[in-house]
Each structure stands twice: as C-alpha cells, then as structure tokens.
Amino acid sequence: MKKFLLYLIPSLFVLASFLMMIGGGWLKGPFGDDDDLLSYVEKIEIYVKSEKWEEAQQEQWKAENAWERISKRVQYSVERDDMMAIAEALHRIKGGIEVQDATTVFPDIYYFYGIWNDFG
C-alpha cells in the first residue's frame, strides 16, 4: 500500500499539472454567467456602434471583472505577454468609452478579438 501511494501521488500531481498547462482554451471559457468575457466585449461593440455609452461602460466594467476571474485560472497555461495584451486592450477600450470616441474603441476591440482567438 505504501509503495502504491508513493507512485500514485506524484503521478496524480504530474497529470494535474499537465492538464492545467494544456487547458488554456477550456479555462478561458465561461464557468458561470458572470465571467463570459467574450460576450461582454461583443456587447460593448454593439453599444458603441449605436452610441449607447452608458451601457457600454457597464459592460466594460463587467468585462474587467470577468478578466480578473479568468486571468487567475489561465495564468499557468498561457503566455504572460498574451495576458498583458488582453489587459491592455481592455484598458484602452475603457479609455475610449470614457471619452466616447468610437474610433479609438473599435481597433482595440478587434485587437482583443485577435488575441482572444489565439489565446490558450
């Protein structure tokens, strides 16, 4: 029994580490209603197109909160540069919404989409 546990525990640890490292695509997905980052950014795009700045700002706040949750899950399975790029894109989107300038928001939204598709 002792020898069995001696091999089982390290094997399970290695397996769990491996699954966590390759699970970036799965881990970035929503686990609940409040961490669906992609849908929040898509809603921001819709609201900015129709110039509903207050609604866009609310969705941006939700997107930041979702990113805080997601970044903790994926930090070991994705590149740090990609995580920083997503955070930067969200901050730039926030700035564009605050000044109510669609020409600064749209490039950052599409930059976010590009990173998100390659993420994990």
Residue, then its C-alpha position, 0 to 999 in steps of 0.5 A: m500500500k505504501k509503495f502504491l501511494l508513493y507512485l500514485i501521488p506524484s503521478l496524480f500531481v504530474l497529470a494535474s499539472f499537465l492538464m492545467m498547462i494544456g487547458g488554456g482554451w477550456l479555462k478561458g471559457p465561461f464557468g458561470d454567467d458572470d465571467d463570459l468575457l467574450s460576450y461582454v466585449e461583443k456587447i460593448e461593440i454593439y453599444v458603441k456602434s449605436e452610441k449607447w455609452e452608458e451601457a457600454q461602460q457597464e459592460q466594460w466594467k463587467a468585462e474587467n471583472a470577468w478578466e480578473r476571474i479568468s486571468k487567475r485560472v489561465q495564468y499557468s497555461v498561457e503566455r504572460d505577454d498574451m495576458m498583458a495584451i488582453a489587459e491592455a486592450l481592455h484598458r484602452i477600450k475603457g479609455g475610449i468609452e470614457v471619452q466616447d470616441a468610437t474610433t479609438v474603441f473599435p481597433d482595440i476591440y478587434y485587437f482583443y478579438g485577435i488575441w482572444n482567438d489565439f489565446g490558450 
